[in-house]
Amino acid sequence: MSAPRATSQVLTFEEARRVVEDHASHLDPGANETVNLLHAAGRVLAEPINADRDIPPFPRSTRDGYAVRAADLATLPARLKVIGEIKAGPSQIPSPLNRGEAYSIMTGAPVPQGADAVVMVEYTSQQTDAVEITITKGVVPEENIVAQGAEAKRGSLLLDRGARLNESVIALAASVGKSQLKVFVRPRVAVLTTGDEIVEVDAEPGPTQIHNSNTYSLAAQIQKAGGEPVLLPIAPDEPRRLRELIEEGLQSDLLIMTGGVSMGRYDLVEQVLAELQAEFFFTGAKIQPGRPVVFGRVKRGAGTLACGALAPAALLNAHKYFFGLPGNPVSTMVTFELFARPMLEALSGMSPRQLTFPHARLKSDIRVKTGLTRFLPAILSGKYADSYAEPVPWQGSGDIAARSRANCYIVVPPDRGHIPAGEWVAVMLS
């Protein structure tokens, strides 16, 4: 006898997101490895980065101009003796500055001992061969100077483990002499598309069949989020083979399935998971597109989970998590971003982060039914500080062409049936 379906538990968008974030916060990332700095982009830091010395290692000028003693400019205009020039990276530390003297100094150069400010060159004048400078504007101590160690002290923590390595983090690592970085191994995410109506991309579809697009959109999203996609064969609407593929997928760090999670006679994913004694946290979310999304976990040891070579992160976690995403392509893309991404990022070793939506002005009216949080494909456009979001005409969650023309989603709260043009709306970038 087949196992009964999971008890239906449909949550609001915020409730479902909180459930996922709570479970993500208890996950342990996998092993780590060392990579060259040039190959670290997009990876997640598995070690802290500390300052190798004071930053900056000397008082640094932030302007081209003259290093002076601020007290020498009490009476203006002031005439000071120029005793030399200091460029960035001089071979020797310049000699101390005495009263009535000035150094010509470049941006980034070390400020000499005795000087406590830099006057911008715009407020000075000097004859071509003169040894004196005339200054027409006063300064206060520390003006146009970054003090030694102002940015960080030697040995202080600059960045902790869990940071995604973008260009600024890589620059920071390079600035403290790190040519190699310890990063977490990318989690392996199994992708299983289900349904007799799905055929491979290079196969000739029958009159009622469609090419498999979900596997490839998910693979792209997984890679973008820092994971390694593991592509499984298409699962037919047949319980035995579906179970075999689900069990295979559960050998990875995370299993993402598409299709088979609605209420139709041949939607078998929840039934098979129930046979594996799966624990379901929700079986739907009050969103559109993507309402029939499923999130749960299977305890290690259920079915054939104890067999085979487990992925690194799987060895640290007592359960294997799964998502059942709707089969319509836009629903698949939306629900991955809303729910699967935070789990993947946690398995990647990333520090938890809240989901935030920037805002833009709505370009044309929106009218929808209330009751669901809606994510409408849209185009974000404008120039500089003027941003506008325009809904893309679409035919529902199967309309990949409309989604491909969009670069964001407009987020419509469940209690808003009408949003007039010109109002600020939340958007989710894509």
C-alpha positions in Angstrom: 0.0 0.0 0.0 1.4 3.4 -0.9 2.0 6.0 1.8 -0.6 8.7 2.3 0.0 12.2 1.1 1.6 14.8 3.4 -0.8 16.8 5.4 -1.4 20.1 3.5 0.3 23.0 5.2 0.1 26.2 3.1 1.9 29.2 4.7 2.0 32.9 3.8 5.1 34.0 2.0 6.6 35.5 5.1 5.9 32.4 7.2 7.4 30.1 4.6 10.5 32.2 4.2 11.0 32.3 8.0 10.7 28.5 8.1 13.5 28.2 5.5 15.7 30.8 7.1 15.4 29.0 10.5 16.5 25.7 9.1 19.2 27.3 7.1 20.6 28.9 10.2 21.3 25.4 11.7 23.1 23.9 8.7 26.8 23.3 8.7 28.8 23.9 5.5 31.0 21.3 4.0 34.8 20.9 3.8 37.1 23.7 2.7 39.9 24.0 0.2 42.6 26.5 -0.7 42.3 28.5 -4.0 44.4 31.1 -5.7 43.1 34.7 -5.3 42.4 34.9 -9.1 40.1 31.9 -8.8 38.3 32.9 -5.6 35.5 35.1 -7.1 32.1 33.9 -6.1 33.4 31.5 -3.5 32.7 31.8 0.3 35.5 32.6 2.7 36.3 29.8 5.2 38.9 31.7 7.2 39.1 35.1 8.8 41.1 37.8 7.1 43.2 39.9 9.5 45.3 43.0 9.0 49.0 42.1 8.4 50.0 45.6 9.6 48.4 48.9 10.4 46.2 50.2 7.6 47.4 52.6 6.4 50.9 51.8 7.7 51.8 55.5 7.8 49.9 58.8 8.0 48.7 59.2 4.4 47.9 62.3 2.4 44.5 62.3 0.7 45.3 65.3 -1.5 48.0 66.7 -3.8 49.3 69.8 -2.0 51.6 70.7 0.8 52.3 69.1 4.1 52.4 71.8 6.8 52.0 72.6 10.5 48.5 74.0 10.9 49.8 76.5 13.4 52.0 78.1 10.8 48.8 79.2 8.9 47.3 81.2 11.8 47.9 84.4 9.8 47.0 84.4 6.1 48.4 84.7 3.5 51.3 82.6 4.9 54.7 82.1 3.3 56.5 78.9 4.0 59.8 77.4 2.9 59.5 74.4 0.6 62.2 71.9 1.7 61.4 69.0 -0.7 58.8 66.8 -2.5 57.2 63.6 -1.2 55.7 61.2 -3.8 53.8 58.0 -3.1 56.1 55.2 -2.2 59.3 57.2 -1.6 62.5 55.1 -1.1 63.2 56.8 2.2 61.2 58.3 5.0 61.3 62.1 4.7 63.1 64.1 7.3 60.9 65.8 10.0 59.2 69.1 9.2 60.1 72.2 11.2 58.3 75.4 11.9 57.9 77.6 8.9 58.6 74.8 6.4 56.4 72.8 4.0 56.8 69.7 1.8 55.2 69.4 -1.6 53.2 66.1 -1.3 51.3 63.8 -3.5 48.1 61.9 -2.9 48.9 58.6 -1.1 52.3 59.8 0.1 53.5 59.5 3.7 53.0 62.6 5.7 56.4 63.6 7.4 56.9 63.8 11.1 56.1 67.3 12.4 53.4 68.0 9.8 49.8 67.7 11.0 47.8 68.8 7.9 47.9 69.0 4.1 46.9 72.1 2.2 45.3 71.4 -1.2 47.4 72.7 -4.0 44.4 74.9 -5.2 45.0 77.2 -2.2 48.7 77.8 -2.9 50.9 79.7 -5.3 54.6 79.4 -6.1 56.9 81.0 -8.6 58.7 78.5 -10.9 62.1 78.6 -9.2 61.0 79.9 -5.8 61.7 78.0 -2.6 58.8 79.6 -0.9 55.1 78.8 -1.1 52.2 81.3 -0.5 49.1 79.8 1.2 45.8 81.6 1.2 43.6 79.1 3.2 44.1 77.8 6.6 43.7 74.2 7.8 43.0 72.4 11.0 45.1 69.6 12.4 44.6 66.2 10.6 42.9 67.9 7.7 43.4 65.8 4.4 45.4 63.2 6.4 44.4 59.6 7.2 46.2 58.7 10.4 48.3 55.5 10.7 46.0 52.6 11.6 42.8 54.6 11.1 41.3 51.9 8.9 42.6 48.9 10.8 45.2 48.0 13.4 47.7 45.2 12.9 46.1 41.8 13.7 42.6 43.2 13.8 39.7 41.3 12.1 38.9 42.7 8.7 36.5 40.1 7.5 35.1 36.9 9.1 34.4 33.5 7.5 31.1 33.3 5.6 31.6 36.3 3.3 31.0 35.9 -0.4 34.1 36.8 -2.3 33.3 39.7 -4.5 35.6 42.3 -6.0 35.9 44.3 -2.8 36.6 41.3 -0.6 39.2 40.1 -3.1 40.8 43.5 -3.1 40.9 43.5 0.7 42.6 40.1 0.7 45.2 41.3 -1.8 45.9 44.4 0.2 47.0 42.2 3.2 49.2 40.0 1.1 46.9 37.0 0.7 47.6 35.3 -2.6 45.6 32.2 -1.6 42.4 31.9 0.3 40.7 29.1 2.2 37.1 28.7 0.9 34.3 26.3 1.4 33.8 23.5 -1.1 30.7 24.2 -3.3 27.7 22.3 -2.2 26.3 19.7 -4.6 22.7 20.3 -5.5 20.8 17.6 -7.3 18.2 18.7 -9.8 15.4 16.3 -10.7 12.7 17.3 -13.2 9.6 15.1 -13.3 6.8 14.3 -15.7 6.0 12.2 -18.7 5.4 15.3 -20.7 9.1 16.4 -20.4 11.8 15.4 -22.9 15.5 16.2 -23.1 16.6 19.3 -25.0 18.0 17.4 -27.9 15.1 15.0 -28.2 12.2 15.4 -30.6 9.1 16.2 -28.5 5.8 14.5 -29.2 2.7 16.6 -30.0 1.9 17.0 -26.2 5.4 17.1 -24.9 7.8 19.9 -24.1 11.6 20.3 -23.9 13.2 20.2 -20.4 13.9 23.9 -19.5 13.7 23.7 -15.7 16.8 21.6 -15.2 18.9 24.2 -17.1 17.4 27.3 -15.5 17.9 25.7 -12.1 21.5 24.7 -13.0 22.2 28.4 -13.9 20.6 29.6 -10.7 22.5 27.1 -8.6 25.8 28.1 -10.1 25.0 31.8 -9.6 24.3 31.1 -6.0 27.6 29.3 -5.5 26.6 25.6 -5.8 27.5 22.8 -8.1 24.5 21.4 -10.0 24.1 17.6 -10.3 21.7 16.9 -13.1 19.6 13.7 -12.8 17.6 12.0 -15.6 14.0 13.1 -16.1 11.8 11.2 -13.8 8.7 9.5 -15.3 5.3 9.6 -13.6 5.9 6.1 -12.2 6.5 5.6 -8.4 9.3 3.1 -8.5 11.7 4.9 -10.9 10.8 8.3 -9.3 11.8 6.8 -5.9 15.1 5.6 -7.3 15.9 9.0 -8.6 14.8 10.8 -5.5 17.0 8.5 -3.4 19.9 9.2 -5.8 19.3 13.0 -5.5 19.3 12.8 -1.7 23.0 11.7 -1.8 23.8 15.3 -2.7 23.8 18.2 -0.2 20.4 19.4 -1.3 17.7 18.0 -3.6 15.6 20.3 -5.8 12.7 18.7 -7.7 10.4 20.4 -10.2 6.9 19.2 -11.1 4.8 16.5 -9.5 3.9 18.6 -6.4 0.4 19.7 -7.3 -2.8 17.8 -6.5 -3.1 15.9 -9.8 -3.5 12.1 -10.1 0.1 11.8 -11.5 1.7 14.3 -9.1 3.6 11.6 -7.2 6.5 13.5 -5.5 4.9 14.0 -2.1 3.7 10.4 -2.1 7.2 9.0 -2.7 8.8 11.4 -0.1 6.2 10.3 2.4 7.2 6.7 1.8 10.8 7.8 2.7 9.3 9.1 6.0 10.0 12.7 5.0 9.1 15.5 7.3 7.2 18.3 5.6 7.5 21.9 6.8 5.1 23.3 4.2 3.4 22.0 1.2 2.4 25.4 -0.3 3.0 29.1 0.0 0.4 31.9 -0.6 2.4 33.3 -3.6 1.8 33.6 -7.3 3.6 32.2 -9.2 4.7 29.2 -7.2 1.9 28.3 -4.8 2.4 24.5 -4.7 6.0 24.7 -3.4 7.1 22.0 -0.9 9.9 22.1 1.6 11.0 19.3 3.9 13.8 16.9 5.0 14.6 13.2 5.2 16.6 11.8 8.1 19.8 10.3 7.0 19.4 6.5 7.0 15.9 6.5 5.6 15.6 4.6 2.3 19.1 4.2 0.8 20.5 7.4 2.3 23.1 5.5 4.3 24.6 4.1 1.1 26.9 5.6 -1.5 29.4 8.4 -1.2 27.9 11.4 0.6 28.8 14.9 -0.3 31.0 16.9 2.2 28.2 19.0 3.7 26.0 15.9 4.0 28.4 14.3 6.4 27.9 17.2 8.9 24.1 17.4 8.8 21.7 14.8 10.3 19.0 15.4 7.7 18.9 15.9 3.9 16.7 18.8 2.8 14.6 18.9 -0.3 12.4 21.3 -2.2 9.6 20.4 -4.5 9.2 23.3 -6.9 6.2 23.8 -9.3 6.8 22.6 -12.8 5.8 25.8 -14.6 9.2 27.4 -15.6 8.6 30.9 -14.1 7.3 29.4 -10.9 10.4 27.3 -10.7 12.7 30.3 -11.1 10.7 32.4 -8.5 10.5 29.7 -5.8 14.2 28.9 -6.2 15.1 32.5 -5.4 12.6 32.9 -2.6 13.2 29.6 -0.8 16.0 27.3 -2.2 18.7 30.0 -2.4 19.0 30.6 1.4 19.4 26.9 2.0 22.1 26.6 -0.7 23.9 29.7 0.6 23.9 28.2 4.1 25.4 25.0 2.8 28.0 27.1 0.9 29.1 28.6 4.3 27.6 32.1 3.8 26.6 34.1 6.8 22.8 34.4 7.0 21.3 37.5 5.3 17.8 38.9 5.2 15.8 39.1 2.0 15.5 42.8 1.0 13.6 44.4 -1.8 14.7 47.8 -3.4 12.0 50.1 -4.5 11.1 51.9 -7.8 8.2 53.9 -9.1 5.5 51.9 -10.9 5.2 52.9 -14.6 1.7 51.7 -15.2 -1.3 50.5 -13.0 -1.4 47.0 -11.6 -4.7 45.2 -10.8 -4.7 41.8 -9.3 -6.8 39.6 -7.0 -5.9 39.9 -3.3 -4.9 37.1 -1.1 -1.5 36.1 -2.5 1.9 37.8 -2.5 2.6 38.2 -6.2 5.9 38.3 -8.1 5.2 39.8 -11.5 7.9 39.8 -14.2 8.9 43.4 -14.9 11.5 45.7 -16.5 13.4 48.0 -14.3 14.5 51.1 -16.3 15.3 54.7 -15.8 18.4 56.8 -15.5 20.6 57.6 -12.5 18.3 58.1 -9.4 15.0 57.8 -11.4 14.0 54.1 -11.5 10.8 52.8 -12.9 9.3 49.3 -12.9 7.0 48.3 -15.8 5.1 44.9 -15.6 5.8 42.7 -18.6 2.7 41.4 -20.4 2.7 37.6 -19.8 0.5 34.6 -20.1 1.1 33.1 -16.7 3.8 31.1 -15.0 4.6 29.0 -18.1 5.5 32.1 -20.2 9.3 31.8 -20.4 9.5 34.3 -23.2 8.0 37.0 -21.1 10.3 36.1 -18.2 13.3 36.4 -20.5 12.4 39.9 -21.4 12.2 40.9 -17.7 15.0 41.9 -15.4 13.1 41.9 -12.1 9.9 41.1 -10.4 7.4 43.6 -8.9 6.4 42.4 -5.5 2.7 43.0 -4.8 1.5 42.5 -1.2 -1.4 40.2 -0.6 -3.7 43.0 0.5 -3.2 45.2 -2.6 -5.6 44.7 -5.5 -4.7 47.9 -7.2 -1.5 49.9 -7.3 -1.6 53.1 -9.3 1.1 54.3 -11.6 3.7 56.5 -9.9 3.5 54.7 -6.6 6.7 53.2 -5.1 6.7 49.4 -5.3 9.1 46.7 -4.0 11.1 44.9 -6.7 13.1 41.7 -6.5 16.1 41.9 -8.8 16.9 38.9 -11.0 
